[in-house]
Amino acid sequence: MYTVRHWATRHARSLEILYQLTARIFHACDPIWAGIGIARLERPFAVVESWTKGILFDCRMCGRCHLSVTGMTCVMNCPKTIRNGPCGGVRANGHCEVKPEMACVWVEAWKGAQRMRHGQEIRVPLAPRDHAIEGTSAWLRLSAENIDRQQTAKRRSDVGAS
């Protein structure tokens, strides 16, 4: 997994493009997901997402994926699970103070982000980890949030037209 995780970081720009394309296709299907029911789809989506992102990114399924911001590096691989930047214990060689044989996840994330078109987004602090959504599909959550935003906007425009 470690080798594939480093490959993903080194190819962050290509994976960013693939992510954006996949996201567009996935969100085009939002009406389908809504029609079937988000709750019904949760388990199968989480299984597929866990398998796919696990192989490519050594994903920890935190439920709120930030790969597209963190240089295609799952920052939850940090032994201290630090969600916003290195802890300050990074060794001079860029390795982790807890696991000296491992490169610091955040050092890798910064390297990956610099390769990405929207790499500056890594500077924006991430929201705290929500343990209640661990193990759930981040992909499906994004669709559900997108559907909610669209419905809210439609309700507001309907009220404004009245």
C-alpha positions in Angstrom: 0.0 0.0 0.0 2.8 2.4 0.9 4.3 2.2 -2.6 1.0 2.8 -4.3 0.2 5.7 -1.9 3.5 7.3 -3.0 2.7 6.7 -6.6 -0.6 8.5 -6.2 1.1 11.5 -4.6 3.7 11.6 -7.4 0.8 11.5 -10.0 -1.4 14.0 -8.1 -2.1 16.2 -11.2 -3.2 13.3 -13.4 -5.4 12.0 -10.5 -6.8 15.4 -10.0 -8.0 15.5 -13.6 -9.4 12.0 -13.3 -11.1 13.0 -10.0 -12.7 16.1 -11.6 -14.0 14.0 -14.6 -15.3 11.3 -12.3 -17.0 13.9 -10.0 -18.8 15.4 -13.0 -20.1 12.1 -14.2 -21.0 11.0 -10.6 -22.9 14.3 -10.0 -24.7 14.0 -13.3 -26.2 10.8 -11.8 -27.4 12.6 -8.6 -31.1 12.4 -9.7 -30.6 8.6 -10.0 -29.0 8.3 -6.6 -31.9 10.4 -5.1 -34.5 8.3 -6.9 -33.0 5.0 -5.6 -32.5 6.5 -2.2 -29.2 7.6 -0.6 -29.7 5.4 2.5 -30.2 2.3 0.3 -27.0 3.0 -1.6 -24.8 3.8 1.4 -23.5 0.2 2.1 -22.7 -0.8 -1.5 -21.1 2.6 -2.2 -19.0 2.5 1.0 -17.7 -1.0 0.1 -16.7 0.0 -3.4 -15.3 3.3 -2.2 -13.3 1.6 0.5 -11.9 -0.9 -1.9 -11.0 1.6 -4.6 -9.6 4.3 -2.4 -8.0 1.8 -0.2 -5.9 0.4 -3.0 -5.0 3.8 -4.5 -4.6 6.0 -1.5 -4.5 3.7 1.5 -7.7 5.5 2.5 -9.0 5.3 6.1 -12.6 6.0 5.2 -13.0 9.0 7.4 -16.3 9.9 5.7 -15.2 13.3 4.5 -12.6 12.8 1.8 -10.0 15.6 1.2 -7.8 13.8 -1.3 -8.5 16.4 -4.0 -7.1 19.1 -1.6 -4.3 17.1 0.1 -2.2 16.2 -2.9 -4.0 12.9 -3.4 -2.6 11.8 0.0 -5.0 10.5 2.7 -3.9 12.5 5.7 -5.6 10.1 8.0 -2.6 7.9 7.6 -0.8 10.2 10.0 -0.1 8.1 13.1 -1.3 11.1 15.2 -4.3 11.5 12.8 -3.5 15.2 12.5 -5.9 16.7 10.0 -4.2 20.1 9.4 -0.6 20.2 8.6 2.5 18.5 10.1 2.7 18.1 13.8 6.1 19.8 14.3 7.7 16.5 14.9 8.8 15.9 11.4 12.4 14.7 11.2 15.1 16.5 9.2 14.7 13.9 6.5 11.0 14.5 6.2 10.0 11.3 8.0 7.5 10.9 10.8 8.6 11.1 14.5 6.3 8.3 15.5 7.2 6.0 12.6 10.7 6.9 11.5 10.6 4.6 8.5 7.6 6.4 7.1 7.7 9.7 5.3 5.5 12.3 7.0 2.0 12.2 5.5 1.8 16.0 5.5 5.2 16.4 3.8 3.9 14.1 1.1 0.6 15.9 0.9 2.3 19.2 0.3 4.5 17.7 -2.4 1.4 16.3 -4.1 -0.6 19.5 -3.8 2.2 21.4 -5.5 1.8 19.2 -8.5 -2.0 19.9 -8.7 -3.7 22.7 -10.5 -5.7 23.7 -7.5 -2.9 22.8 -5.0 -3.2 26.1 -3.1 -6.4 24.7 -1.6 -4.2 22.7 0.9 -3.7 26.0 2.7 -7.4 26.1 3.8 -7.9 24.4 7.1 -9.9 21.2 7.0 -13.0 20.7 9.1 -12.5 18.6 12.3 -12.9 14.9 11.9 -16.5 13.7 12.4 -16.3 10.3 14.0 -20.0 9.7 13.4 -19.5 9.4 9.6 -16.4 7.2 9.7 -16.7 4.2 7.3 -19.4 5.9 5.2 -19.2 6.9 1.6 -17.8 10.4 1.0 -18.8 10.1 -2.6 -22.5 9.6 -1.7 -22.3 12.3 1.0 -21.2 14.8 -1.7 -24.1 13.8 -3.9 -26.6 14.1 -1.0 -25.2 17.5 -0.1 -25.4 18.6 -3.8 -29.0 17.4 -4.0 -29.9 19.3 -0.8 -28.3 22.5 -2.2 -30.2 22.2 -5.4 -33.5 21.6 -3.6 -32.8 24.5 -1.3 -32.1 26.8 -4.2 -35.2 25.6 -6.0 -37.4 26.3 -2.9 -35.8 29.8 -2.5 -36.5 30.6 -6.1 -40.1 29.3 -5.8 -40.7 31.5 -2.8 -39.1 34.5 -4.5 -41.4 33.9 -7.6 -44.5 33.8 -5.4 
